Amino acid sequence: MSSAISVRNVTKRFRIPMDRSTTLKYRVSHPISTSRYRELLAVDDVSFEVSAGQFLGIIGANGSGKSTLLKILAGIYRATRGSVVLNGPVSPFLELGVGFNPELTARENVLVNGAILGLSRPELKRRMDGILHFAELEQFADAKLKNFSSGQQVRLAFTVAIQADAAILLMDEVLAVGDARFQTKCFEVFARYKREGKTVVLVTHDLTGVEMHCDRALLIDSGRVVTEGAPADVTGVYRRRAGEESGLDDVEPLAEGETDGAGSDLTIQRWGTGAVRFRKVVLDGGTGERGRHFETGSPMRLHLELEGREPVADLVVGVMVRRTDGTVIGGTNTQLERFRVPELAAGDRFSLSYAIDQLGLMDGMYLLDIAATSGLTSVHYDWVRNAARFSVTDVAGRTGLVQLGGAWEAAEPDGTAAAAYTRR
């Protein structure tokens, strides 16, 4: 497969002034003083390739150099050393809304910013209704932008940005656009980009989004590539490093005897403050060794036992199911399901179960992640990746990831229900 982006030994240094000698007033009042600077190494000898049609996610902590690297790719910054080659037209989504005029209407801003993207005025007018509909701003097309909410402005900016007909797209934190409903529309745009074979580089803090949409991922820390590879593997490394660097406990895996086990060849990853800890993880309702094999449509129940190490009043317990290749099948938590978890004091133990009446998964091997987190902050009390593994068989022989759950019906040409057909 041909390379769309080639980055070779790219380094970027910034000179940060340490005094006020850069101002005119200071220079006039201190004519013989010299400027003092310190060097900031924002990107340090980074190399990677992005194949044509690939979706690459770049993750890392704030200040790690992600956005600087993206701006180098976009040509906004010039690398101090190294080379960047992009084979195709590029559209950067770096600062959504930059260049919008608050005194112009939504319609006028579309025309102005669309022209910057290289679209002609007739083409923009032809697309105008679709742009305003996607941004959910049909009723505000002729209102001045200064009267829009911040969410409306960002929706308009994103919708204009995706009009660019470029083969390479550079995106910085676009997953944070709008509310949950609008984000779903953004995800549909990503899916369309993949179908069209566009090359996308996405910088984001949304690890779940990286796992869902990206083909590969890079983890950057202090300007250097820490690791790259399958999104689920890279996000797992980042979550562990984030826990360690925040002074959180690198908690040992669930001990044998406290869980039904997930196979000796499965590496359990675990991190969190330890204020709450999972003591037991049991899958019930299956067959085979320790009940870890299920049939499509059969019931499955997950039993969890937690222990409070510190007083916790905002506990949220979540579960996620992944395929062994990292594909996220689904997940939920007690907060989404409006299930109130009781407050825990130090030493308290609490049992919780999650019941599935009819398992909709099809043939495959699956992994289970569990998490105990704060409902008010982003603090993880105990996050266990690969807490359990189970397999599913569909005896009916259907294909895919999940059972659709529909039913076939015969109908007459006019749409009315037909009598049941009988095979002779």
N, C-alpha and C positions, 0 to 999 in steps of 0.2 A: 504494500500500500504506500502511495506517495506521501511525502511529508508536507504538511501545510505550514507548520511553524518549526523552526530550528533555532534553538538557543544554545550558544556555545560560550562557556566560561565568562558569563556576564557578571560584571562587578559595577556597583554604583556607589560613589562616595559623595557625601555632602559636606560643605564647610559651614559650621554653625558658629556665628559670631558670639564671643564671650563678653563683649562690652557694647557700649553705645556708640562706638567710633564710626559706625556706618551712617549715622545721621549727619545732615549738613550742619545743624546747630553745634553738635559736638566737635566736628572738624574745624569749624571757625573758631570756637573757644579753646581748642587744644590743637594748634597747628602742627606741633611736632610729635604728637602721639602716634603710635602705630596700632593697627588693628590686631586683635588676638582672635584666633579661631580654634575650634576643635573639630576633628574629623569624625563624621558618622558614617560607618560602613553599613549602608542600608541593604545592599544585595552583594553577596560574597561568593563569586565563582560558581554561578548557577548554570547548569546545563540540562536540557531536556528536549525531547522531540514530541510533536503532536501530529499524528497522522491525519490525513484529510478525512473529514467526517467524524472525527473523534470528539467526545465531550470530556474535557479535562477539568477537574475541580482542584482548586488551590486553597488549602486551609492553613491556619496557624493563628497564634495569639495576636492581639493588637500590637503593632510595632514590629512585627516579625519580618516585614518587607514585602508582603503580598501585593498591596496596592502599588507600591513603587515598581515592582516587577511588571505589573500589568500596564503601568504608564510607559514603561520602557518598550513593551510590545506595541503599544499604541503610537509610539513616536513622540509622546509628550516630553519624556525625559530622554536624554542621550546617555548611553552607558559609558562609564568611565573606561571600561575595558571589556573586551569580548564582542561578540557579533550576534545579531538577531536577523533572521531571514523569514519573511512571511510571503508565501506563494499564493497571492490572491488579494482581492479588495477586502479592506478591513472596516468594521463598524464598531467603535468603542462605546460601551454603555458605562461610562465611568462616573459622571456626576449628573444624574438625571435632573433635568430642569435647568441646567446651566444655559444661559442665553435666552430664557423666557423673559418676556417683558410684562410686568404686572399691569401696565396701563393698556395692554392689548387684550382683545377677547380671546377665548379659547380657539375660535376658528382662525383668527389672525396669527396666533402663535403657531398653529399647525402649519400654516403657509410659510412663515418665516423659518422655523426650525426644520421643516421638511426640505426647504431649499438648501439649507446647510448640508443635509444628508445627500444632496445631489438629485433630488426629485424635482421634476418640472411642476410648474403651477397647474397646468391641466391635469397632470397625474394626481396631484394632491387633491384637487377639487373632485376628481373621480372617486378617490378613496375617502373623502371627508366624512360621509355618512357612516361608513364602516369604522373609522377611527373614533368618532364621537360615540358610537354605539358600544364599541369595545371598552372605552374608558368610562362608560356609563354617565355621559355628560351631555346627552342630546338636549336636555332642557336648559343647559347652561352654555350652549354654543356661542351665544352672543353676549355673555357676561364677561366683565373684565376679570383677568386672572387674579388681581389683588383681592377680589371678593370670594375667592375659592378657599376651601379648607386645605390644609397641607396634604391630606389624603387625596383630594381631587386633583391637586397640582401634580402629585407624583404619578397618579394613574394616567393623566394626560401625557406627562413626560415619557413614561414607559411605552405608551401606545404609539407615540410619535417615533420613538427610538427603534421600535421593531419594524418600522416601515422600510428601513434600509435594506437594500438588496445586495448584501455582501456575503461572501463565502466564508469569511472568518469573523466571528463575533467575540468581543472581549467584554465581559460583564463583571461589574463590581457591586456586590451586595444587592442584586436585583431581586433576590428571593424575599427581601423585607418589604416589598412593594405592596401597599394596600392592605385590605382586610382579608380574612380567610377565603371569602368567595372570590375576590379578585386574584388572590394567589393561585387558586385552582385554575383560573384562566391563564395565568402566567405559565403554569406547569404544562398546560395544553400547548402553549407556544413552544416550549422546550421540546415536547414530543414531536411537534411539526418540524422543528429544526433538525431533529435526528432523522426523521423520514426523508427530509430533503437533502441529507448528507452534508449539512453545514458543519463547520469546525467551530467549537465553542470552548472558550476558556472562562471559567467561572471562579471568581474569588468570593468566598462566603464564610460565614460562621455557622451556617445551617448544616450541621453534619448529616442530619436525616435527608435533607435535599441532595447532598452529595452522593449518599448511598443509593438514592432512588434514581437519580438522573445521569450520573457521570459514569463513563467507561473506565477512567483512571483517575487517580488523585495524587497530589503532591502535598507533603507536609513541610512547611518552611518555618524555621526558627532562627532568629538572629541573622536573617539574610541568607541562610544556607538550607539546602534541601536535606531534610532529616531522613525521609523515606518516600518512596513512590511505589505505586502498584494498584491492586484492587481497592476500590473505595472503602469497603468494609474493613479491610486490614489497616488502611492508613488512618481512618477515623478512630479505630480501636487504639492505635498507638498514640494518637493525639489526646484521646480522653484520658488515657493512663498518665501521660506526661502532664496534662493540665491538672490532674489530681495531685501529682507529686509536687509540682511547682507551686501549688497553692497551699502547701503545707498540710495537705490531707494525708490521711493514713493510706499506705499501700497495703490494703488488707489482704491477708492470705486467702486462698480459695476455700470454699466450703469444705470442711473436714469430712473424710469418709465416715459414714455412720450418721451424719447429720443430713444426708441427702440420699436419694435413690441412685445417684451416680449418673454420669453422662458418657461413660466410656473412658478407658484409660488413655486413649489416643486423642482426647479432646482437651485442648488447653482452655482452662477457665480464666477469664480476666476479671479483676475485681478492683474497684476503687470507691472512695467516699470518705466522709468525715468519721464514720463509725458511730455517730449518734444513735442510729438505728441499724441493726444488722439482721440479715436473713439467717435463720438457723436451720431451716429445713425446706426443701423443695421436692414435692412428690407429685407425679402424674398418676392419675387413677382412671380406670375404665378400659385400659388397653390389655393386650395379651403379650406373651413372650417374656423375655428376661426383664424383671422388674416392671412389667406392664408398660413398656415403651413402644409397643406397636399398636396402631389403630387402623380401622377401616373407615373409608369415606362415609359420612353419614352417621357414624357411631358417636356416642357421647364421650366427652373428655372433661375431666375435672383437674384443675391445678390447685394443689394445697400448699400454702405458704405459712411458715411460722417465723415471726419477727420478734426481736428483743430490743427494748429501749436501753441504751447505754447512758443517755442523757434525757432530760425532759424535752419532749417534742410535741407541739400543739398543731402543727400544720402538715402532717404526714400525708403524702400522696404515694400510692403504690401502683406501679405500672407493669405491663407485660408486653413483650413484642415477640413475634414469630418471624424467623428468617429462614430462607432456604440455605443450604450449605454453601452455595455460591455467593452468598451475601445479599441476595434479593430480599427486600423487606416485603413480607406478605401482609402483615397487619399488626396493629398494636392499639392498646387502650390503657386507661388508668382510672383510678377511683374518682378523680376529679371530673373527668369527662363523663363518667357514668352517674355522676351526682350521688356517689356512695360515700357517706361520711365515715372516715376512719377515726376511732377514738384517740384522744390524747394519750401519750405514753409518758410515764415517769421512769426514772432510772430503775432498771431491774424488772420492769413490766414485760410480760410476754403476750403476744397477740397472734391469733391464728386467723387466716383469711383464705378463702377459696374463690376460684373463678371457674364457673361451670359453662360448658358449651354443650347444648343439647344434641346438636347434629354437626359434626365436624365437616366443614366444607372443603378441606384440603384434598388434593388429588395425590397420585403416586409421587413419592419422594421422601427424602430425609430432611428433617427440619431441626432448627436450633431455637432455643428459648432464652430470651434475655429478660431479666427482672430488675426492677429499680424501686428504691425507696428514696423519694426526693422531697424537697420543701415545696409546699404549694404557694408560698409567698415570695421566695427567692429562687435562684438557679442552683442552689446548693444541693449536691448529691450526698445523701446519707450513706447509701449502699447501692452500688450498681454492679450487677453480676452479669457479665456477658458469657454466653454459652453455659448457662446454668443447668440446662438439660438438653438432651437430644432425643428425638423420637422419629419414627417412620410411619408413613401412611400408605395404604394400598387401596385402590379403587377396584373392587372386584367386578364392577360393571364394565371396566375397560375404557372409560372416557378419558379424554386427553385434556391437557392444560394444567393450570395451577390450582384453580378452585372450581367447585361444583356450581354450575349456573343456577340450579334450583328451579328452572322453569318447567313447563309442561306443554306437550304438543296437543293441538286441537285441530280438527278438520273444520273447514268453513266453506259455504257456498260462495260463488262469485260475487254475490251482493253483500257478503260479509256476515250473513246470518249463520248461526251454528248449524252444522250438518249432522246427519245421523252418523253414528259410528261406522267406520268401514270394517268389513270382515274379510279376512284373507281366506280364500278357499284353496 
